[in-house]
Every structure is written in C-alpha cells, then in structure tokens.
C-alpha cells in the first residue's frame, strides 16, 4: 500500500536521544535512538527471538539489549551477543534503515537502501534559517495518510473548519490553479481585496481588506510545503516589504493504514521573539488540531461503509480536488513502478 523508495520524516531531532524510542512507520515498528557520538539510528523495532519491542530493553554503549532474553544488537543491526552462545546464529540480526538528520527533522528511507539519495530529500531549510522564527510539532491522527494529504492540498476547508482563525468564505469561493511539474503538484489560490481572517487581524492589526495568496506544493509521497502571503490591497505579490509571509512545512508519515504522523513546522518572517513564539506555538497547535476531528470522522465513516480512503472511486469530486486527484494518480503510478521493479 505504501511507497517505500522515498524519504519520510521519522521524527523531530529533539525527540531522539540516548533512550530507546519506538514509532510505527509504514506498518513497521521502528526503533530510534542516538549513539554516544550523537548519530541517529533507526532499526527494526522488535527482537527476532520472541518479538519483544526493543524499546522495552536498554542501551549498553551503542548497542541495544533486548529486555526479555538479553540479545544485543549493534547500530548496524548485527547481533553481537546471545547469552550462553559462543557463536551468534547467522540468521539473528535486525533490519536497519538509512536516516539523514537535516533541518531539525530525521528522515528515514524504508525501501531499498541502495536507492537512498540524500539529494532527493525535500527542502525544509527554513527550519534552520536565522531569518525565520519557527514553531513546530507532531500530531498522530487516526486516519489514512491520503485524507491528510487531501486536507492540506485543498485549503478551501479553512472557511468552514477554521472560522475563528485563518478561515474566510473568500477562500472557498476563490478558484485555484493546479500545476504539475514532473512528480510535483502545485495548487495556487490568489485572493484579491478580501476581508482579513481573525488570525491575520491579530498578527498585523489589518483594519481593511487585503490581498492574499496560497502556494501549496506536494512532493511525493507526502511532503507538503505551503507558502501564505498577505499584504495590503494592490501590493505586488513579490513585494514582501509590508507583507506577512509564513510557510507551513508538513512531513506526513503513514504509521498504519488508519493512523498517520503529521510533523509540522511554521517558519515566519514577522513578529519574532520568544514571547511571540510561545503564543504562536499555542495558536498553531490549536489550528492544526481542529482538523483532527474532521479527519478521524472521515476515517470512521469510510471504515463503516467498507470503502478505502486511498481511492477516489466512491466520491464526487469538485474543482478544488484537482490537486489531490493529481497527487493520487502520481502515487498510483509510482506504486506500480515499485511493484514492477520488485517482480
């Protein structure tokens, strides 16, 4: 069901340390920790002996010791010790995964390690750019990842779900342009001379109508980069001198068919400072959490109806779905290519 030969976010840098930490990714338990020199490690999350989660064990130097029968595994996945045995069985080892730590996130490659190319990791450098202030977080949502991708590619929902913050009816009433370049999909919405939603009034104190734009880029399988631009009416879109610009970087990592990790960060070029960071952290978390009830209700209904949220066949589509439809088609093509490569 899931594409494997692509990069996913496994965790935030500050989540992974000198402790054993398990996270489900693409239906697999993955153990995350750091070696004594600070290198992040990702390995199979269960012991091959009797399947106890390795997170229930302990670190012995850089090695993981199973908490059930004491088997030890090196960061390479090699079993280095089995109590009472002088020679470790050749079949006793755990799978490890390539990881790259970049811009406050740890990226994981769940597929063929020989195909893992760091150059294909999506750009998230704003997380480390001193010119931008960042709030960030992680949400685990009880829905299929495709529903969250749909949600972020179609921001018309903000007019109805986020009425007290970033939403305004003008968002839903403004058509979008959808562009496809290679395997990337971009959805663009430009709003002219519209009322500012409550969030922007709070941030900037707008007392009249504004111009807005939303650029949403999807990179397969699940990275979405949103650029929100807001300025006085008549401002050229490239002029940021009196504009509010923030980005929403979304690492969407399937946990199982019915659960998804949403790693998010929101770099902004305005209202910087520690006190504002605290306020923004609370507000951004609140806004993003509002979607959870919607997404989990969708998943429950799909399950009860016996359908699949990974398919569009049972649904009516409207113009704002163009980006999601193209993204799903690209995923289907890439999935078929992976299956053919394996056969």
C-alpha positions in Angstrom: 0.0 0.0 0.0 2.8 2.4 0.8 5.6 3.8 -1.3 8.9 2.8 0.2 11.6 4.1 -2.0 11.1 7.7 -0.9 12.0 9.7 2.2 9.7 10.1 5.1 10.0 12.1 8.3 10.7 9.7 11.2 10.8 12.3 14.0 12.0 15.7 15.2 15.6 16.0 16.1 14.7 16.8 19.7 12.6 13.7 20.1 15.5 11.3 19.5 18.3 10.9 22.1 20.1 8.4 24.4 16.9 6.5 25.0 15.0 3.8 23.1 12.0 5.2 21.3 9.6 3.3 19.1 7.5 4.7 16.3 5.3 2.9 13.8 6.1 3.8 10.2 4.6 2.2 7.1 3.1 -0.6 9.2 6.5 -1.4 10.7 7.8 -0.8 14.3 10.9 1.4 14.1 13.3 1.9 17.0 15.0 5.3 17.1 18.0 6.3 19.3 21.4 8.0 19.2 24.8 6.5 19.6 27.2 8.1 22.1 28.6 10.3 19.3 25.1 11.7 18.6 24.4 9.8 15.4 20.7 8.9 14.9 19.9 5.2 14.4 16.8 3.6 13.0 16.3 -0.2 13.2 13.6 -2.9 13.3 11.7 -2.3 16.5 11.2 -5.9 17.6 13.6 -8.6 18.7 13.9 -11.5 16.2 13.9 -14.0 19.0 10.4 -13.6 20.5 9.3 -10.2 19.2 9.5 -8.2 22.3 9.6 -4.5 21.4 13.3 -3.5 21.6 12.1 -0.2 23.2 11.5 -2.3 26.3 15.2 -3.0 26.5 18.2 -0.8 27.3 21.2 0.8 25.7 24.6 -0.7 26.5 27.0 1.7 25.0 25.8 2.0 21.4 24.2 -1.4 21.4 20.5 -2.3 22.1 20.0 -5.1 24.6 16.6 -6.9 24.5 14.8 -6.6 27.8 13.5 -10.2 27.5 16.5 -12.6 27.0 19.4 -10.2 26.6 20.3 -10.4 22.9 22.3 -7.4 21.9 22.3 -5.6 18.5 24.8 -3.1 17.1 23.7 0.0 15.3 24.4 -1.9 12.1 21.7 -4.4 13.1 24.2 -7.2 13.7 23.5 -9.4 16.7 26.7 -9.2 18.8 25.7 -11.3 21.8 23.3 -14.2 22.7 23.6 -15.4 26.3 25.1 -18.9 26.6 26.1 -18.9 22.9 29.7 -18.5 21.8 28.7 -18.0 18.2 25.7 -15.9 17.2 23.3 -17.6 14.7 23.8 -16.1 11.2 20.0 -15.5 10.9 20.0 -13.4 14.1 20.0 -9.8 13.1 17.6 -6.8 12.8 16.9 -4.7 9.8 18.3 -1.1 9.8 17.2 1.9 7.8 19.1 4.8 6.2 18.5 8.0 8.1 19.5 11.6 7.5 19.2 14.4 10.0 18.5 17.7 8.4 16.9 20.9 9.4 15.6 19.7 12.7 14.0 16.6 11.3 15.2 13.0 11.0 14.4 11.5 7.6 14.1 7.7 7.0 14.3 5.6 3.9 12.1 2.4 4.4 12.9 0.9 1.0 15.9 -0.4 -0.8 19.0 1.2 0.9 20.9 1.2 -2.4 18.4 3.7 -3.8 18.5 6.2 -0.9 19.7 9.5 -2.2 20.0 12.4 0.2 19.7 14.9 -2.7 16.0 13.9 -3.1 15.1 14.9 0.5 12.5 17.8 0.2 13.8 21.3 1.1 13.0 22.4 4.7 16.0 24.7 5.3 13.7 27.4 6.7 13.6 25.4 9.9 17.3 26.3 10.5 17.3 29.8 8.8 18.1 32.5 11.4 15.9 34.9 9.4 12.8 32.9 10.2 11.2 32.1 13.6 9.8 28.6 13.8 7.1 26.8 15.7 6.8 23.1 15.3 5.1 20.0 16.5 3.9 16.4 15.9 0.4 15.1 15.8 -0.7 11.5 15.5 -4.1 11.3 13.8 -6.4 8.3 13.4 -6.9 8.4 9.7 -5.3 7.2 6.5 -2.5 9.5 5.3 -4.3 10.2 2.0 -7.0 12.0 3.9 -4.5 14.4 5.4 -2.8 15.0 2.1 -6.3 15.9 0.6 -6.9 18.2 3.5 -3.7 20.2 3.0 -3.9 20.4 -0.8 -7.4 21.8 -0.6 -7.4 24.8 1.8 -11.0 25.8 1.0 -11.8 23.8 4.1 -10.4 26.6 6.2 -13.5 28.6 5.5 -15.6 26.1 7.5 -13.2 24.4 9.9 -11.0 27.3 10.9 -13.6 30.1 11.0 -12.1 31.6 14.2 -8.5 31.8 12.9 -7.3 31.5 9.3 -10.6 30.8 7.5 -12.8 33.2 5.5 -15.5 32.4 3.0 -13.5 34.1 0.3 -11.0 31.2 0.4 -13.7 28.7 -0.5 -15.2 31.0 -3.2 -11.9 31.6 -5.0 -10.9 29.1 -7.7 -7.4 27.5 -7.8 -4.9 26.9 -10.4 -3.3 23.5 -10.4 0.1 22.8 -12.0 2.0 19.5 -12.4 5.8 19.5 -13.0 7.3 16.0 -13.1 6.0 14.3 -10.0 5.3 17.6 -8.1 1.9 19.1 -7.8 1.3 22.8 -7.0 -2.0 24.4 -6.1 -2.2 28.2 -6.2 -5.0 30.4 -4.9 -4.9 34.2 -5.2 -7.4 36.3 -3.3 -7.8 40.0 -4.1 -9.4 42.7 -1.9 -10.8 40.3 0.7 -11.5 40.7 4.4 -8.7 39.6 6.7 -9.5 36.5 8.7 -9.2 36.8 12.6 -5.7 35.3 12.7 -4.2 38.0 10.4 -6.0 40.8 12.3 -4.3 39.6 15.5 -0.9 39.3 13.9 -0.8 42.6 12.0 -3.9 44.6 13.0 -5.2 44.9 9.5 -8.2 47.3 9.5 -9.3 46.9 5.9 -9.3 44.4 3.1 -6.1 42.6 2.0 -4.7 40.6 -0.9 -3.7 37.0 -0.1 -2.1 34.1 -1.9 -1.6 30.4 -1.1 1.0 28.3 -2.9 0.8 24.6 -1.9 3.4 22.2 -3.3 3.2 18.5 -2.9 6.3 16.3 -3.3 5.7 12.6 -3.3 4.8 10.7 -1.4 3.7 13.0 1.4 5.7 16.3 1.8 3.6 19.5 1.5 5.0 23.0 1.6 2.5 25.8 1.9 3.5 29.5 1.5 1.0 32.0 2.8 1.4 35.6 1.6 -0.8 38.5 2.9 -0.4 42.2 2.1 -2.3 45.5 1.6 -4.6 45.6 -1.4 -2.7 46.3 -4.6 0.7 45.1 -3.4 2.7 43.1 -6.0 2.9 39.5 -4.9 6.7 39.6 -4.9 6.9 42.6 -2.6 7.4 41.4 1.0 8.2 44.8 2.5 4.8 45.1 4.2 3.6 41.6 3.9 3.1 38.7 6.3 4.8 35.6 4.9 4.8 32.3 6.7 5.4 28.7 5.5 3.8 25.5 6.7 6.1 22.5 6.2 4.3 19.2 6.5 6.0 15.9 6.8 3.2 13.3 6.5 4.3 9.8 7.5 1.9 6.9 7.5 2.0 4.8 10.6 -0.5 2.2 9.6 -3.4 2.2 7.1 -5.5 4.1 9.7 -3.0 6.2 11.5 -0.7 9.0 10.3 2.1 11.1 11.8 1.8 14.8 11.0 5.2 16.5 11.6 4.7 20.3 11.1 6.8 23.4 11.3 5.7 27.0 10.6 8.6 29.4 9.9 7.5 33.1 9.7 9.3 36.3 8.8 7.4 38.6 11.2 6.7 39.1 14.9 9.8 37.4 16.0 10.8 36.8 19.7 10.5 34.3 22.4 7.2 35.6 23.8 5.6 35.6 20.4 7.0 32.1 19.7 5.0 30.8 22.8 1.8 32.4 21.6 2.3 31.2 18.0 3.1 27.6 19.3 -0.2 27.5 21.1 -2.3 29.1 18.3 -0.7 27.0 15.5 -1.2 23.8 17.5 -4.8 24.7 18.2 -5.5 25.4 14.5 -3.9 22.2 13.3 -5.6 20.2 16.0 -9.0 21.4 14.7 -8.6 19.2 11.6 -8.2 16.0 13.7 -11.9 15.7 14.5 -12.8 16.1 10.8 -10.2 13.6 9.6 -11.0 10.9 12.2 -14.7 11.3 11.5 -14.0 10.8 7.8 -12.0 7.6 8.5 -14.7 6.2 10.7 -17.3 6.7 8.1 -15.1 5.2 5.3 -14.5 2.2 7.6 -18.2 1.7 8.3 -19.1 2.0 4.7 -16.4 -0.5 3.8 -14.6 1.8 1.4 -11.0 2.9 1.1 -9.7 6.4 1.8 -6.8 5.6 -0.6 -9.3 5.6 -3.5 -11.4 8.3 -5.1 -13.8 6.0 -6.9 -16.7 6.3 -4.4 -16.6 10.1 -4.1 -17.9 13.0 -6.0 -15.1 15.4 -7.0 -15.3 19.2 -7.4 -12.8 21.7 -8.9 -10.8 22.2 -5.6 -10.0 18.5 -5.7 -7.8 18.9 -8.7 -4.5 18.9 -6.7 -5.5 15.9 -4.6 -6.6 13.9 -7.7 -3.3 14.5 -9.5 -1.3 13.6 -6.4 -3.1 10.4 -6.0 -2.6 9.5 -9.7 1.2 10.1 -9.3 1.3 7.9 -6.2 -0.6 5.1 -8.1 2.0 5.4 -10.9 4.9 5.3 -8.6 3.4 2.4 -6.7 3.0 0.4 -9.9 6.6 1.2 -10.8 7.9 -0.1 -7.4 5.8 -3.3 -7.8 7.2 -3.9 -11.3 10.8 -3.3 -10.1 10.3 -5.9 -7.4 8.8 -8.6 -9.8 
